[in-house]
Amino acid sequence: MLLTNANATPADNAAVLSMIQASRAAGAAGRRAEAEQLLARVAQLAPSHPAVLNELGLTMMQRGEPASARELFERATRADPGHPSLWSNLAASLHALKAPEELEAIERALALEPRHLASLLQKGTYIEERGDARSAARVYRNALATIRPGETPPESVGEVLRHAREVIARDEAALGAALEEKLAGLRARHGGGSFRRVDRCVELLTGKRNRFSSQPTFMYFPEIPDVEFFERGDFPWLDAVEAASDDIRAELLSVLISDREGLEPYVAHPEGIPLDQWKELNKSRRWSAYFLWNQSVPQPAHMARCPRTVEVLKKVPQVEIERRAPTAYFSILAPGTRIPPHTGVSNTRAIVHLPLIVPEKCGFRVGSRTREWIPGRAWVFDDTIEHEAWNLSDTPRAILIFDVWNPFLSAAERAMVKAATEVVVSYYNLPDQGPA
């Protein structure tokens, strides 16, 4: 980041910063002599400008002259004491000199910007080099937490980030071993059975999984546990659904041969709607649906082609909400296609997947848990927790998807959720919902 000088005019600042940028560009292109000439010119033009002092200091560091760099960075921090990058660069020169003032410079940077990535990494390194790996790991975690999803950190910290992740991984493994040593006896004392919630708590504590919470796009029902994949025992009718998977697959294959026109893009937002993550899939047949029910509306022609599938679904406790549910369809994901991370409309329901045609290189993530579809083996998940799917094979993937009530709702709560949803939809005359 280039710095300005509060005491200079905007024109002066612009000229100085432009010359520094040109010097950097020349250096990046391998024109070293040109870069040095430009830097020398700007140093003559504005010898006390903090950006110039900083750039000269960085040059001295590259040349392996940390003492000269320290002097320049100290002058820069005096000229502009309110910029964390200057203190971070000063700390780097002090580190190279093994000077005792290094930590003070790091703390000055973090006082200005507590989430300053380079300074947090420097602090982690400082602590680690003094033998406190556990405390260093905690600082490194704070550093990594500043990197937003999808953000690419600067190349200058790439190697330190890789090392930080290694330190964190070792620390989490050591913590996990210490926890398991303590918990093993307690597990045995309490019957040695399954302690799923304790296990997941420990996995969160030791970094083996991240925490994802329900983020519905329409209705949030409070005090329902955030469960990524529900326990199979909550849905005793799954056995009957799986037992019919061969028949259901046969009907799907017949549809793919004789009624491909019935397939429609699952994502079909109208013009004027923010597409966000759906831009690439909007109105695309790369993710197609063959609906049997579409937001409570039966599709008679499709149902007539899939009588066995319809028979099975009618025995399942599907959600029934006017203009909203049930929804049941064959989901076809084309080769080389990813469904981006997204969340569904309400945590009052749960989503069932019955895999039918699953080539290799297909997968599905809900929150921090990733699974592979196995043909004929169903699962149920909360789609208001961030989830995504992919088919990296060279053939289509096909599954049956339908919605049921969240098992944590009572019968009375289901009735009231149904009524409340229908009132809201009618009151605002809401359009059809988007992807679930």
TIZAFI-607574 format. One record per residue (C-alpha): residue in one letter; residue number from 1; x, z, y. Coordinates in pm, 1 decimal. Example, Ala and Ser with C-alpha at 12.3 -4.5 7.8 and 13.67 -1.06 7.14 Angstrom:
<recs>
 residu num        x        z        y
      A   1   1230.0    780.0   -450.0
      S   2   1367.0    714.0   -106.0
</recs>
This chain:
<recs>
 residu num        x        z        y
      M   1      0.0      0.0      0.0
      L   2    134.9    -95.5    340.0
      L   3    134.9    165.7    612.7
      T   4     46.0    140.2    977.8
      N   5    200.0    323.4   1270.1
      A   6    -50.6    521.1   1472.8
      N   7    170.1    485.2   1781.9
      A   8    199.4    105.9   1757.8
      T   9    -46.8   -148.9   1888.1
      P  10   -263.4   -336.5   1635.1
      A  11    -64.3   -653.6   1710.8
      D  12    265.3   -478.6   1643.0
      N  13    133.0   -331.3   1320.5
      A  14     -1.8   -666.2   1208.1
      A  15    329.6   -840.1   1272.7
      V  16    529.5   -572.3   1089.2
      L  17    298.8   -563.8    788.2
      S  18    288.1   -943.4    770.4
      M  19    667.9   -964.1    757.4
      I  20    686.9   -695.2    488.7
      Q  21    429.2   -880.0    282.3
      A  22    628.2  -1202.2    322.1
      S  23    944.9  -1022.2    213.4
      R  24    771.5   -885.5    -95.1
      A  25    630.7  -1227.4   -181.1
      A  26    972.8  -1389.0   -151.2
      G  27   1125.4  -1120.1   -371.7
      A  28    851.8  -1160.9   -633.5
      A  29    918.1  -1536.1   -636.4
      G  30   1288.1  -1478.6   -699.9
      R  31   1400.5  -1574.3   -348.6
      R  32   1612.2  -1264.8   -299.9
      A  33   1814.9  -1386.8     -1.8
      E  34   1498.7  -1482.0    187.7
      A  35   1341.4  -1144.6    105.5
      E  36   1644.9   -956.3    236.3
      Q  37   1655.1  -1164.4    555.2
      L  38   1288.3  -1096.6    626.9
      L  39   1335.4   -726.1    565.2
      A  40   1640.5   -719.1    792.7
      R  41   1442.9   -891.2   1069.6
      V  42   1151.8   -651.0   1049.2
      A  43   1394.2   -356.3   1043.8
      Q  44   1540.6   -480.2   1372.1
      L  45   1193.1   -536.9   1515.4
      A  46   1053.7   -190.4   1428.2
      P  47   1328.7     39.8   1295.2
      S  48   1112.9    354.6   1317.1
      H  49    792.3    213.1   1170.2
      P  50    696.7    416.6    857.6
      A  51    618.6    101.8    659.9
      V  52    962.0    -39.6    739.0
      L  53   1136.3    286.9    649.0
      N  54    937.3    302.4    327.6
      E  55   1023.9    -56.5    234.6
      L  56   1391.5      3.4    303.8
      G  57   1376.1    319.3     94.2
      L  58   1222.2    129.3   -198.0
      T  59   1498.9   -128.2   -167.3
      M  60   1761.5    145.1   -183.4
      M  61   1596.9    287.5   -494.7
      Q  62   1608.0    -55.6   -658.8
      R  63   1978.1    -74.6   -576.0
      G  64   2041.3    262.6   -736.9
      E  65   2113.6    442.9   -410.3
      P  66   1873.0    741.3   -413.3
      A  67   2063.2    934.1   -147.4
      S  68   2012.9    654.8    105.7
      A  69   1652.6    619.1    -10.6
      R  70   1592.5    991.8     41.5
      E  71   1707.7    972.0    401.3
      L  72   1478.0    677.4    471.1
      F  73   1177.1    838.0    299.3
      E  74   1233.3   1162.8    490.2
      R  75   1230.0    967.5    816.2
      A  76    911.9    792.5    701.7
      T  77    733.8   1120.9    619.5
      R  78    831.0   1258.0    959.9
      A  79    686.3    945.5   1123.1
      D  80    368.9    959.7    912.8
      P  81    328.4   1295.4    733.4
      G  82    -33.2   1217.4    638.8
      H  83     30.1    946.1    381.9
      P  84     61.0   1058.3     17.1
      S  85    256.1    751.2    -99.5
      L  86    543.2    837.2    134.3
      W  87    569.6   1186.5    -12.9
      S  88    548.3   1041.8   -362.8
      N  89    831.3    798.0   -288.8
      L  90   1036.0   1081.6   -140.7
      A  91    973.1   1281.5   -459.7
      A  92   1101.8    985.8   -664.7
      S  93   1429.7    983.7   -473.4
      L  94   1458.9   1361.4   -505.7
      H  95   1396.9   1331.5   -879.4
      A  96   1680.7   1081.2   -910.7
      L  97   1905.1   1322.4   -721.4
      K  98   1782.8   1622.9   -925.9
      A  99   1708.5   1789.4   -594.8
      P 100   1511.8   2117.7   -593.6
      E 101   1274.5   1991.8   -322.2
      E 102   1109.6   1742.9   -562.0
      L 103    809.8   1958.5   -654.0
      E 104    744.7   2041.8   -287.7
      A 105    722.8   1669.8   -204.7
      I 106    488.0   1611.2   -499.7
      E 107    262.9   1895.9   -389.8
      R 108    256.8   1760.7    -34.6
      A 109    128.2   1429.0   -170.2
      L 110   -137.3   1598.4   -385.4
      A 111   -249.8   1818.9    -98.1
      L 112   -331.0   1497.8     88.9
      E 113   -482.8   1318.5   -212.2
      P 114   -549.5   1533.9   -523.1
      R 115   -622.0   1221.3   -730.0
      H 116   -304.3   1035.6   -632.0
      L 117   -205.0    877.2   -963.3
      A 118    168.8    837.6   -906.0
      S 119    204.5   1195.1   -780.6
      L 120      9.9   1339.9  -1073.5
      L 121    234.5   1150.6  -1314.1
      Q 122    539.0   1278.2  -1126.7
      K 123    411.6   1633.5  -1152.3
      G 124    350.9   1593.6  -1525.4
      T 125    704.4   1460.6  -1570.4
      Y 126    849.5   1743.2  -1361.3
      I 127    673.5   2006.4  -1573.1
      E 128    754.6   1833.8  -1902.4
      E 129   1124.2   1810.3  -1821.1
      R 130   1127.6   2185.0  -1772.9
      G 131   1005.0   2239.7  -2127.3
      D 132    632.9   2310.3  -2075.7
      A 133    476.2   2026.6  -2275.5
      R 134    132.6   2189.7  -2288.5
      S 135    100.3   2224.7  -1913.0
      A 136    241.5   1875.0  -1870.3
      A 137    -27.6   1736.5  -2101.1
      R 138   -298.5   1896.4  -1888.1
      V 139   -155.8   1734.1  -1574.8
      Y 140   -123.9   1399.8  -1750.6
      R 141   -492.2   1423.2  -1850.7
      N 142   -581.6   1473.9  -1485.9
      A 143   -376.9   1165.6  -1401.3
      L 144   -551.3    948.2  -1659.8
      A 145   -890.1   1074.0  -1541.9
      T 146   -826.9    912.0  -1202.4
      I 147   -819.8    563.7  -1358.4
      R 148  -1168.3    415.5  -1343.8
      P 149  -1309.0    216.7  -1638.1
      G 150  -1191.3   -143.6  -1615.9
      E 151   -930.4    -61.8  -1352.4
      T 152   -575.9   -189.3  -1408.7
      P 153   -312.9     63.0  -1294.7
      P 154     -7.2    -61.9  -1102.6
      E 155    271.7   -203.1  -1319.4
      S 156    510.8     44.8  -1159.5
      V 157    349.3    333.4  -1350.9
      G 158    288.3    147.1  -1675.7
      E 159    575.2    301.1  -1871.6
      V 160    499.7    651.8  -1745.7
      L 161    133.4    609.3  -1842.0
      R 162    228.6    508.5  -2194.5
      H 163    449.9    816.1  -2221.1
      A 164    174.9   1036.0  -2075.9
      R 165    -68.7    914.8  -2342.6
      E 166    186.6    995.9  -2613.7
      V 167    232.9   1347.7  -2477.2
      I 168   -144.8   1398.0  -2461.1
      A 169   -188.3   1270.7  -2817.8
      R 170     76.4   1511.8  -2949.1
      D 171    -80.2   1797.4  -2756.8
      E 172   -428.6   1718.6  -2888.5
      A 173   -296.9   1700.3  -3245.5
      A 174   -122.8   2036.3  -3205.0
      L 175   -433.7   2191.8  -3051.2
      G 176   -648.0   2048.0  -3331.2
      A 177   -418.6   2200.6  -3594.2
      A 178   -428.6   2538.7  -3420.7
      L 179   -807.4   2527.6  -3401.7
      E 180   -849.6   2421.7  -3763.9
      E 181   -615.5   2698.1  -3879.6
      K 182   -838.7   2948.5  -3705.9
      L 183  -1169.1   2789.2  -3810.0
      A 184  -1088.1   2722.9  -4176.5
      G 185  -1138.5   3084.4  -4273.8
      L 186  -1461.7   3106.2  -4078.2
      R 187  -1595.6   2792.1  -4247.6
      A 188  -1527.6   2945.5  -4588.7
      R 189  -1676.5   3281.1  -4486.2
      H 190  -1997.8   3107.7  -4376.7
      G 191  -2053.6   2907.4  -4691.9
      G 192  -1820.1   2613.8  -4644.7
      G 193  -2103.6   2372.8  -4568.0
      S 194  -2147.6   2117.7  -4294.7
      F 195  -2089.7   2236.1  -3939.6
      R 196  -2156.6   1905.3  -3767.4
      R 197  -2209.7   2043.9  -3419.4
      V 198  -1898.7   2259.5  -3438.5
      D 199  -1697.4   1961.3  -3561.8
      R 200  -1813.8   1745.5  -3272.6
      C 201  -1744.5   2025.3  -3027.1
      V 202  -1386.5   2045.6  -3154.2
      E 203  -1351.5   1666.8  -3141.2
      L 204  -1454.1   1673.1  -2775.4
      L 205  -1219.7   1961.4  -2705.7
      T 206   -923.4   1785.3  -2864.8
      G 207   -988.7   1440.6  -2719.1
      K 208  -1093.2   1272.3  -3043.5
      R 209  -1420.2   1171.8  -2880.9
      N 210  -1556.1   1139.3  -2529.8
      R 211  -1880.2   1288.8  -2409.2
      F 212  -2166.3   1050.3  -2341.5
      S 213  -2506.5   1164.6  -2219.6
      S 214  -2847.9   1006.1  -2206.8
      Q 215  -2881.8    768.9  -1910.8
      P 216  -3223.5    600.9  -1942.7
      T 217  -3318.3    329.2  -1699.0
      F 218  -3681.8    444.7  -1675.3
      M 219  -3790.7    781.3  -1817.2
      Y 220  -3572.9   1080.6  -1894.6
      F 221  -3727.3   1355.8  -2106.9
      P 222  -3534.6   1681.6  -2044.9
      E 223  -3397.0   1925.3  -2302.1
      I 224  -3368.2   1666.7  -2580.3
      P 225  -3025.5   1681.3  -2748.4
      D 226  -2794.3   1389.8  -2674.9
      V 227  -2752.2   1252.9  -3027.7
      E 228  -2568.1    924.7  -3072.7
      F 229  -2674.3    853.9  -3432.8
      F 230  -2961.4   1064.1  -3567.1
      E 231  -2948.5   1235.4  -3903.2
      R 232  -3099.2   1021.6  -4176.3
      G 233  -3310.3   1313.0  -4300.8
      D 234  -3515.2   1296.2  -3979.1
      F 235  -3661.2    964.0  -4097.5
      P 236  -3776.7    993.7  -4461.4
      W 237  -3937.1    646.3  -4450.3
      L 238  -3596.8    474.9  -4411.9
      D 239  -3565.7    444.2  -4790.3
      A 240  -3875.5    224.9  -4805.1
      V 241  -3748.0      5.4  -4521.0
      E 242  -3413.3    -41.8  -4692.6
      A 243  -3581.3   -114.4  -5028.4
      A 244  -3752.3   -413.9  -4865.5
      S 245  -3435.7   -549.4  -4702.9
      D 246  -3399.0   -841.3  -4948.7
      D 247  -3755.4   -955.6  -4879.3
      I 248  -3706.8   -912.7  -4505.0
      R 249  -3380.6  -1108.7  -4516.8
      A 250  -3551.0  -1391.8  -4707.1
      E 251  -3820.4  -1416.3  -4438.9
      L 252  -3554.9  -1420.1  -4167.3
      L 253  -3366.3  -1702.2  -4340.5
      S 254  -3690.0  -1899.0  -4365.2
      V 255  -3744.2  -1849.0  -3991.2
      L 256  -3392.2  -1969.0  -3912.1
      I 257  -3458.2  -2286.0  -4110.9
      S 258  -3817.7  -2368.4  -4015.9
      D 259  -3889.4  -2201.7  -3680.3
      R 260  -3574.4  -2194.4  -3471.8
      E 261  -3790.2  -2283.7  -3169.6
      G 262  -3938.3  -1936.0  -3199.5
      L 263  -3602.4  -1783.1  -3109.4
      E 264  -3572.0  -1697.0  -2741.0
      P 265  -3297.2  -1546.0  -2523.9
      Y 266  -3327.2  -1169.3  -2547.0
      V 267  -3199.5  -1130.3  -2191.5
      A 268  -3424.7  -1327.6  -1958.1
      H 269  -3416.8  -1177.9  -1610.0
      P 270  -3597.9  -1376.7  -1337.9
      E 271  -3428.7  -1504.3  -1025.0
      G 272  -3357.2  -1244.3   -759.2
      I 273  -3285.0   -961.4  -1005.5
      P 274  -2934.9   -805.0   -996.0
      L 275  -2776.2   -917.8  -1321.6
      D 276  -2476.0   -682.2  -1328.9
      Q 277  -2343.2   -682.8  -1686.1
      W 278  -2607.3   -935.8  -1802.3
      K 279  -2476.5  -1228.7  -1600.1
      E 280  -2315.9  -1407.6  -1895.4
      L 281  -2602.6  -1348.1  -2140.7
      N 282  -2898.2  -1399.0  -1907.7
      K 283  -3122.5  -1673.9  -2051.2
      S 284  -2858.2  -1748.9  -2312.5
      R 285  -2931.6  -1811.2  -2678.9
      R 286  -2605.8  -1644.0  -2773.4
      W 287  -2822.1  -1331.8  -2806.8
      S 288  -3158.4  -1446.4  -2937.7
      A 289  -3469.5  -1261.1  -3049.2
      Y 290  -3750.9  -1356.4  -3282.9
      F 291  -4026.6  -1115.0  -3182.1
      L 292  -4293.6   -977.6  -3413.9
      W 293  -4418.3   -736.0  -3145.8
      N 294  -4294.1   -772.1  -2788.9
      Q 295  -4364.1   -466.8  -2571.8
      S 296  -4687.6   -388.6  -2758.5
      V 297  -4801.7   -752.3  -2778.6
      P 298  -4827.1   -889.7  -3135.6
      Q 299  -4687.3  -1238.0  -3195.7
      P 300  -4938.1  -1374.7  -3453.1
      A 301  -4756.1  -1698.8  -3537.9
      H 302  -4430.6  -1513.4  -3599.8
      M 303  -4602.2  -1237.6  -3793.6
      A 304  -4766.1  -1497.2  -4020.0
      R 305  -4420.4  -1625.1  -4116.7
      C 306  -4294.7  -1272.3  -4196.6
      P 307  -4580.5  -1094.5  -4381.1
      R 308  -4356.1   -865.2  -4584.7
      T 309  -4162.8   -753.5  -4277.2
      V 310  -4487.3   -684.3  -4092.2
      E 311  -4622.3   -490.9  -4390.3
      V 312  -4315.2   -267.5  -4391.9
      L 313  -4323.8   -210.4  -4016.0
      K 314  -4691.5   -114.2  -4018.5
      K 315  -4602.7    177.8  -4246.2
      V 316  -4340.2    303.2  -4001.2
      P 317  -4433.9    547.6  -3719.0
      Q 318  -4358.6    298.5  -3442.0
      V 319  -4408.3    392.2  -3078.1
      E 320  -4741.5    271.0  -2940.1
      I 321  -4762.8    247.3  -2561.4
      E 322  -4973.3    -12.4  -2382.7
      R 323  -4753.0   -289.9  -2233.5
      R 324  -4441.9   -118.6  -2362.3
      A 325  -4434.2    -54.8  -2737.3
      P 326  -4404.3   -125.7  -3020.0
      T 327  -4125.2   -379.0  -3001.2
      A 328  -3987.0   -524.3  -3324.0
      Y 329  -3772.1   -832.9  -3360.8
      F 330  -3492.7  -1008.2  -3544.5
      S 331  -3180.6   -992.4  -3327.1
      I 332  -2941.3  -1287.3  -3367.9
      L 333  -2594.6  -1253.8  -3217.4
      A 334  -2397.9  -1577.9  -3202.3
      P 335  -2032.6  -1605.1  -3311.1
      G 336  -1778.8  -1481.9  -3057.5
      T 337  -2041.4  -1292.7  -2854.9
      R 338  -2033.4   -942.3  -2710.9
      I 339  -2332.1   -744.2  -2587.6
      P 340  -2191.0   -544.3  -2293.5
      P 341  -2220.3   -166.0  -2264.1
      H 342  -2569.4    -69.8  -2148.5
      T 343  -2843.4    192.2  -2185.5
      G 344  -3211.1    174.4  -2280.6
      V 345  -3524.9    272.9  -2097.4
      S 346  -3622.9    615.4  -2232.9
      N 347  -3483.2    887.1  -2456.5
      T 348  -3834.0    956.5  -2586.2
      R 349  -3781.4    685.0  -2842.3
      A 350  -3516.3    603.4  -3101.5
      I 351  -3399.2    260.6  -3213.9
      V 352  -3371.0    148.2  -3576.8
      H 353  -3125.9   -116.1  -3695.5
      L 354  -3167.5   -273.7  -4038.4
      P 355  -2866.2   -503.1  -4094.1
      L 356  -2952.9   -826.2  -4275.3
      I 357  -2674.2  -1081.8  -4221.5
      V 358  -2343.1   -926.7  -4120.8
      P 359  -2019.4  -1127.0  -4129.9
      E 360  -1680.7   -963.0  -4084.8
      K 361  -1554.7   -861.5  -3740.2
      C 362  -1891.2   -725.8  -3627.6
      G 363  -1928.5   -378.0  -3484.7
      F 364  -2145.2   -139.9  -3288.7
      R 365  -2060.4    154.1  -3062.5
      V 366  -2288.8    429.9  -2939.7
      G 367  -2115.0    673.5  -2706.7
      S 368  -1786.8    764.8  -2873.0
      R 369  -1888.7    661.8  -3226.5
      T 370  -1828.7    314.2  -3368.5
      R 371  -1985.6    184.3  -3688.3
      E 372  -1993.8   -135.9  -3890.0
      W 373  -2326.5   -273.3  -4006.8
      I 374  -2371.9   -281.9  -4384.5
      P 375  -2648.3   -515.8  -4504.8
      G 376  -2947.4   -315.1  -4626.6
      R 377  -2824.5     17.1  -4479.4
      A 378  -3030.1    125.9  -4179.4
      W 379  -2946.2    371.9  -3905.3
      V 380  -3129.2    523.3  -3607.0
      F 381  -2970.6    590.4  -3266.8
      D 382  -3049.4    691.2  -2910.4
      D 383  -3015.0    375.8  -2703.2
      T 384  -3013.3    566.0  -2372.6
      I 385  -2656.3    664.8  -2459.5
      E 386  -2419.5    386.1  -2361.9
      H 387  -2385.6    137.0  -2646.4
      E 388  -2247.6   -209.6  -2712.0
      A 389  -2221.8   -462.6  -2995.8
      W 390  -1996.7   -752.3  -3087.7
      N 391  -1969.5  -1041.7  -3329.3
      L 392  -1612.7  -1171.8  -3332.6
      S 393  -1665.9  -1380.2  -3645.5
      D 394  -1742.2  -1752.2  -3670.7
      T 395  -2097.2  -1706.7  -3808.2
      P 396  -2415.8  -1546.8  -3667.2
      R 397  -2505.4  -1182.1  -3718.0
      A 398  -2871.2  -1088.6  -3773.8
      I 399  -3047.4   -750.9  -3786.0
      L 400  -3404.0   -620.1  -3763.1
      I 401  -3460.7   -388.5  -3466.0
      F 402  -3763.5   -170.6  -3392.6
      D 403  -3842.1    148.1  -3200.8
      V 404  -3980.7    482.2  -3320.9
      W 405  -4037.4    816.8  -3155.1
      N 406  -3744.8   1047.3  -3089.9
      P 407  -3765.2   1307.7  -3370.3
      F 408  -3717.6   1593.9  -3123.9
      L 409  -4057.7   1529.8  -2961.9
      S 410  -4366.3   1714.0  -3084.6
      A 411  -4691.8   1529.5  -3149.3
      A 412  -4837.8   1668.9  -2826.5
      E 413  -4532.2   1560.4  -2627.1
      R 414  -4553.6   1210.1  -2772.2
      A 415  -4916.8   1181.7  -2665.3
      M 416  -4836.3   1297.0  -2313.1
      V 417  -4533.2   1067.3  -2282.5
      K 418  -4752.8    776.5  -2393.2
      A 419  -5017.3    864.4  -2132.5
      A 420  -4763.4    920.5  -1852.0
      T 421  -4584.8    592.4  -1923.5
      E 422  -4909.5    396.0  -1925.0
      V 423  -5013.4    549.3  -1592.1
      V 424  -4681.9    458.5  -1426.0
      V 425  -4683.7    104.1  -1564.3
      S 426  -5043.1     49.6  -1452.2
      Y 427  -5000.0    225.2  -1116.0
      Y 428  -4710.9     -0.3  -1010.7
      N 429  -4813.3   -296.3  -1227.9
      L 430  -4458.7   -296.4  -1358.6
      P 431  -4314.3   -613.7  -1510.4
      D 432  -4173.5   -635.1  -1858.6
      Q 433  -3866.3   -425.8  -1919.3
      G 434  -3521.7   -575.4  -1954.7
      P 435  -3279.5   -537.5  -2245.3
      A 436  -3309.9   -221.6  -2448.8
</recs>
